[in-house]
Amino acid sequence: MKARSTAAASRVGRRQKPGFIESCNPSEVDKPPTGDIWGHEIKWDGYRGQAHLDNGAVQIFTRAGNDWSVTFHPISETVSRIRATSAILDGEVVALKGGVSDFHELRRQLGEAHPAIVYQVFDLLWLDGEDLRPLPYRDRKERLADLIGKASRHLAYVEHLEIEGRRMYAGACKLHLEGIVSKRLDSPYGSGRSTTWFKTRCEVSETFTVVGYTPDDNGRVEGLYLASGKGSELAYAGTVERGFGAGDLAELDRRLSKLVVRQPQLQKPPRKPAKAKWIVPKVMVEVRYPNKSADGRLRHPSYKGLRDDLTKA
């Protein structure tokens, strides 16, 4: 292992293990950064997961800080066997289909000990009394590789490549991956939106809030009205009516039918079609689309799945 910088090492000390840590979230860019100060990883299409190991007991938190240890129980059991007394791992819970992460497949397999469910770990924030967040990204990855070793059934180490970003991005898109995440090799781990981590997508995928739905002739959900933004600043983003997998519409109907309200909770509501029903904006979904219109409406969107991990329990 390479020697740590003196400044970084001096900030790493033994202390009480923290609770949930707000994730470091990459800023989105159209083109990956260039230069030899960057490492590039595959961007996985799943749920962010922060695993806390403490004397054999494991908790796994979503990006919003919800405890999904039961939902991710196959991963919890695997993490519990890591050779450490205490650790905090950062990664993405995915379902692999044909070697590629598939969000629909993940939704289908949640809660099951299915071999397709894998925790792709890309960072190590804490290890046996040491807060590793002040260390450079490259050093944290070396510690992580030493800790995890070979991949097991539900656990894998995410390699990073120190190559030209445009080359990495072109290769990821050619393989039909979601994109790449580029991280400064000398950067510490910082919570919140980062200016040292960048994500470049091969396709656009975004989280939206459901503000209404279109019922079919039997009153069941057949399409969704979407909004971007938060709270009182929700802005209408259009509708999605395709991409629903088996069981998706039934699950949405169970949730949305309980949230119906008289008026849309939007800044500028669209003209309401005769059958549309508005709801309390509590449900978030992931949607794929190629581009947007000038007024922010999605063009040719396709539904990917619910984002319960982003909703506070």
JOWO-V399729 format. One record per residue. PSI is psi in whole degrees, -180 to 180 (999 if undefined). BURIAL is b if it has 9 or more other C-alpha atoms within 8 Angstrom, else e. D_CENTER is the distance of its C-alpha to the mean C-alpha in Angstrom with 1 decimal. Layout:
# JOWO-V399729
[[PSI BURIAL D_CENTER] [PSI BURIAL D_CENTER]]
This chain:
# JOWO-V399729
[[140 e 29.5] [150 e 30.2] [139 e 31.7] [153 e 29.6] [148 e 30.7] [-42 e 33.2] [-45 e 31.5] [-43 b 28.1] [-34 b 29.9] [-21 e 31.8] [-9 e 28.8] [119 b 27.5] [167 e 29.4] [131 e 29.7] [180 e 28.7] [136 e 27.4] [130 e 23.8] [167 e 21.6] [-152 e 19.5] [135 e 15.9] [129 e 14.9] [134 e 12.9] [153 e 10.1] [120 b 11.1] [126 b 9.2] [145 b 10.6] [145 b 13.0] [136 e 13.3] [161 e 16.6] [-29 e 18.7] [142 e 20.0] [153 b 18.9] [157 b 21.1] [162 e 24.2] [167 e 26.2] [10 e 26.5] [5 e 24.6] [143 b 21.2] [146 b 19.3] [133 b 16.9] [160 b 14.2] [139 b 12.7] [121 b 9.3] [150 b 7.7] [90 b 6.8] [-146 b 5.4] [130 b 4.2] [137 b 3.9] [129 b 7.7] [111 b 10.7] [128 b 13.9] [118 b 17.2] [130 b 20.4] [99 b 23.7] [45 e 26.9] [-19 e 25.4] [142 e 23.5] [135 b 19.7] [140 b 17.2] [124 b 13.5] [146 b 11.6] [177 b 8.4] [-28 b 7.1] [-3 b 10.2] [11 b 12.4] [142 b 13.3] [108 e 14.9] [33 b 13.7] [-38 b 16.1] [-45 e 18.1] [-39 e 15.5] [35 b 14.3] [-33 b 18.0] [-35 b 18.5] [-41 b 16.0] [-44 b 17.8] [-38 b 21.1] [-44 b 20.2] [-33 b 19.0] [-18 b 22.2] [2 e 24.2] [143 e 23.1] [76 e 26.2] [153 b 25.6] [-44 b 26.7] [144 b 23.7] [154 b 20.4] [119 b 16.9] [147 b 14.3] [133 b 10.8] [-163 b 8.6] [130 b 6.3] [121 b 8.1] [166 b 9.3] [125 b 12.6] [133 b 14.9] [112 b 17.4] [29 e 20.0] [-1 e 18.2] [142 e 15.2] [136 b 11.8] [115 b 12.4] [-40 b 10.3] [-43 b 13.8] [-38 b 14.9] [-45 b 12.1] [-38 b 13.1] [-33 e 16.7] [0 b 16.5] [134 e 14.7] [-6 b 17.2] [152 e 19.2] [52 e 20.2] [136 e 19.6] [-17 e 19.8] [-20 b 17.1] [120 b 14.5] [137 b 13.6] [107 b 11.8] [105 b 11.3] [126 b 12.2] [-1 b 12.4] [156 b 14.0] [115 b 16.7] [-22 b 17.3] [142 b 20.3] [115 b 23.0] [55 e 26.2] [-4 b 27.0] [128 b 25.7] [110 b 23.2] [-3 b 21.8] [-34 b 19.8] [-16 b 22.9] [155 b 23.2] [150 b 22.4] [-45 b 19.2] [-41 e 21.6] [-40 b 23.3] [-38 b 20.3] [-37 b 19.3] [-42 b 22.9] [-39 b 22.9] [-44 b 19.8] [-41 b 21.4] [-37 e 24.6] [-48 b 22.9] [-41 b 21.0] [-139 e 23.6] [148 e 23.6] [144 b 20.7] [-169 e 21.4] [-41 e 20.7] [17 b 17.2] [132 b 16.5] [145 b 16.3] [130 b 16.5] [113 b 14.7] [150 e 17.6] [149 e 17.9] [132 e 20.7] [70 e 23.0] [178 b 24.2] [131 b 24.6] [-40 b 21.3] [-33 b 22.8] [-43 e 23.8] [-44 b 20.4] [-46 b 18.9] [-41 e 21.8] [-40 e 21.4] [-43 b 17.8] [-36 b 18.7] [-32 e 21.9] [6 e 20.0] [34 e 18.0] [169 b 14.6] [-29 b 11.8] [-158 b 12.9] [161 b 13.0] [125 b 12.0] [132 b 15.4] [134 b 16.2] [131 b 19.7] [-24 b 21.4] [9 e 23.3] [138 b 20.6] [173 b 20.1] [119 b 16.8] [133 e 16.6] [152 b 14.6] [-171 e 13.5] [127 e 13.3] [148 b 14.7] [10 e 17.6] [-4 e 17.6] [132 b 14.2] [141 b 13.9] [139 b 11.8] [118 b 14.0] [145 b 13.2] [-22 b 15.8] [157 b 15.1] [125 b 13.9] [132 b 11.0] [154 e 10.5] [133 b 10.0] [158 b 13.6] [134 b 15.8] [124 b 18.4] [-4 b 21.8] [176 b 24.1] [159 b 24.8] [121 b 27.7] [152 b 29.5] [-170 e 31.5] [-19 e 35.2] [6 e 34.5] [5 e 32.3] [156 b 29.0] [133 b 25.8] [-7 b 25.9] [161 b 23.9] [144 b 21.6] [130 b 22.3] [156 b 19.3] [151 b 19.1] [164 b 17.2] [-171 e 17.6] [156 e 18.0] [-127 e 21.0] [-1 e 24.3] [23 e 22.9] [128 b 21.4] [133 b 22.5] [133 b 23.1] [0 b 21.0] [-166 b 22.8] [158 b 22.5] [131 b 20.8] [9 b 23.1] [167 e 22.0] [0 e 19.4] [129 b 19.7] [179 e 20.0] [124 e 22.5] [-15 e 22.2] [-48 b 19.5] [-37 b 22.3] [-41 b 24.0] [-42 e 21.0] [-40 b 20.5] [-41 b 24.3] [-37 e 24.3] [-48 e 21.9] [-31 b 23.1] [-20 e 26.8] [-6 e 26.8] [12 e 25.6] [135 b 28.2] [169 b 29.9] [-38 e 32.7] [144 e 31.3] [141 b 28.0] [72 b 26.1] [156 b 25.7] [-52 b 27.3] [88 e 29.1] [148 b 28.9] [166 e 29.8] [125 e 33.1] [120 e 32.5] [158 e 33.4] [-38 e 35.8] [-9 e 33.5] [144 b 30.3] [132 b 29.2] [153 b 27.3] [164 b 25.1] [128 b 23.8] [77 e 20.4] [-15 e 18.4] [133 b 16.2] [144 b 13.0] [158 b 12.1] [133 b 10.2] [138 b 13.1] [141 b 14.1] [153 b 17.3] [-35 b 19.5] [-180 e 20.7] [157 b 22.0] [173 e 25.6] [-29 e 27.3] [14 e 26.9] [9 e 23.1] [141 b 23.2] [139 b 20.9] [127 b 22.9] [51 e 22.6] [156 b 19.2] [131 b 17.9] [137 b 15.9] [-41 b 12.9] [170 b 12.2] [149 b 11.9] [64 b 9.1] [-24 e 11.0] [-17 b 8.4] [-3 b 8.8] [126 b 12.6] [132 e 14.8] [999 e 16.9]]
